[in-house]
Amino acid sequence: MRRVIRIAICMLLCGHLSQAQELLTVKDAIAIALENNYDIKLFQNNLRVAQENVTPGNAGMLPTVTGNFNQNNSLSNSNQTQANGDVRALDNAKNNSLNYGISVGWTVFDGLGMFSRYETLKALQKQGEAELQRSVVTRISDVISTYYTIVEQQNLLSAIDSSIVISQERLRTAENRFSIGKASRLEVLNVQVNLNTDESNRIKQENVVKNLKITLNTLLARDLQQDFQVIREVAIDETLTLGNLLEQSKSTNPDLILIS
């Protein structure tokens, strides 16, 4: 009975600790990952540059205007000795010159090169969009996969907890049977071995869950030791079909877009 009471107390304490921990939903995890991921921010910056470069001017279709402005200032000291022996000295003589100008050039036709450059700029923009999309999709996929792996392993941990409760009850029953002569000592030892195995498996499973949480925190780019709880229920969309997914992938998969 004392063992059962201790188990109940432990379960209550674990329940209170779980409530105190952060409840992390898969949507929140995705939002945090997208906000903190530096690769995504880098691809976003590259995409902005590519978008700004898609102009007729960068392709050479518009006139070019060049302005020049030069200003030179100097100070000089000079000494001159005349033929008659007179010496002329000039201190801090200033010399200023100013030049400026403007030129306009326009290549009317360069063998369709300007159109080729414009198409290249648009292709670079499309590539930047696909690379950003691929980075986002990859990060979301990693987060979702790790999150639901934690859910799976957490459920296995709960199953082990239930098995431990059953093994402890079986041990209590075996000890009572042994005390009244209805069971041998070997039966008690066998049940004890099963309980020890369950407890050992629980320790291993706890480490599995802990390592998975560290992996998810790494994907979220936050403190690796930050603990959290996951939602244990998994919603499954039963309307998905393989044919529709394959058809959608042709227009949404970033890898297919890059090679198209």
Secondary structure in CASP SS format (residue, H / E / C, confidence):
PFRMAT SS
TARGET T0000
AUTHOR 0000-0000-0000
METHOD secondary structure of the structure
MODEL  1
M C 1.00
R H 1.00
R H 1.00
V H 1.00
I H 1.00
R H 1.00
I H 1.00
A H 1.00
I H 1.00
C H 1.00
M H 1.00
L H 1.00
L H 1.00
C H 1.00
G H 1.00
H H 1.00
L H 1.00
S H 1.00
Q H 1.00
A H 1.00
Q C 1.00
E E 1.00
L E 1.00
L E 1.00
T C 1.00
V H 1.00
K H 1.00
D H 1.00
A H 1.00
I H 1.00
A H 1.00
I H 1.00
A H 1.00
L H 1.00
E H 1.00
N H 1.00
N C 1.00
Y H 1.00
D H 1.00
I H 1.00
K H 1.00
L H 1.00
F H 1.00
Q H 1.00
N H 1.00
N H 1.00
L H 1.00
R H 1.00
V H 1.00
A H 1.00
Q H 1.00
E H 1.00
N H 1.00
V C 1.00
T C 1.00
P C 1.00
G C 1.00
N C 1.00
A C 1.00
G C 1.00
M C 1.00
L C 1.00
P C 1.00
T E 1.00
V E 1.00
T E 1.00
G E 1.00
N E 1.00
F E 1.00
N E 1.00
Q E 1.00
N E 1.00
N E 1.00
S E 1.00
L E 1.00
S E 1.00
N E 1.00
S E 1.00
N E 1.00
Q E 1.00
T E 1.00
Q C 1.00
A C 1.00
N C 1.00
G C 1.00
D C 1.00
V E 1.00
R E 1.00
A E 1.00
L E 1.00
D E 1.00
N E 1.00
A E 1.00
K E 1.00
N E 1.00
N E 1.00
S E 1.00
L E 1.00
N E 1.00
Y E 1.00
G E 1.00
I E 1.00
S E 1.00
V E 1.00
G E 1.00
W C 1.00
T C 1.00
V C 1.00
F C 1.00
D C 1.00
G C 1.00
L C 1.00
G H 1.00
M H 1.00
F H 1.00
S H 1.00
R H 1.00
Y H 1.00
E H 1.00
T H 1.00
L H 1.00
K H 1.00
A H 1.00
L H 1.00
Q H 1.00
K H 1.00
Q H 1.00
G H 1.00
E H 1.00
A H 1.00
E H 1.00
L H 1.00
Q H 1.00
R H 1.00
S H 1.00
V H 1.00
V H 1.00
T H 1.00
R H 1.00
I H 1.00
S H 1.00
D H 1.00
V H 1.00
I H 1.00
S H 1.00
T H 1.00
Y H 1.00
Y H 1.00
T H 1.00
I H 1.00
V H 1.00
E H 1.00
Q H 1.00
Q H 1.00
N H 1.00
L H 1.00
L H 1.00
S H 1.00
A H 1.00
I H 1.00
D H 1.00
S H 1.00
S H 1.00
I H 1.00
V H 1.00
I H 1.00
S H 1.00
Q H 1.00
E H 1.00
R H 1.00
L H 1.00
R H 1.00
T H 1.00
A H 1.00
E H 1.00
N H 1.00
R H 1.00
F H 1.00
S H 1.00
I C 1.00
G C 1.00
K C 1.00
A C 1.00
S C 1.00
R H 1.00
L H 1.00
E H 1.00
V H 1.00
L H 1.00
N H 1.00
V H 1.00
Q H 1.00
V H 1.00
N H 1.00
L H 1.00
N H 1.00
T H 1.00
D H 1.00
E H 1.00
S H 1.00
N H 1.00
R H 1.00
I H 1.00
K H 1.00
Q H 1.00
E H 1.00
N H 1.00
V H 1.00
V H 1.00
K H 1.00
N H 1.00
L H 1.00
K H 1.00
I H 1.00
T H 1.00
L H 1.00
N H 1.00
T H 1.00
L H 1.00
L C 1.00
A C 1.00
R C 1.00
D C 1.00
L C 1.00
Q C 1.00
Q C 1.00
D C 1.00
F E 1.00
Q E 1.00
V E 1.00
I C 1.00
R C 1.00
E C 1.00
V C 1.00
A C 1.00
I C 1.00
D C 1.00
E C 1.00
T C 1.00
L C 1.00
T C 1.00
L H 1.00
G H 1.00
N H 1.00
L H 1.00
L H 1.00
E H 1.00
Q H 1.00
S H 1.00
K H 1.00
S H 1.00
T H 1.00
N C 1.00
P H 1.00
D H 1.00
L H 1.00
I H 1.00
L H 1.00
I H 1.00
S C 1.00
END
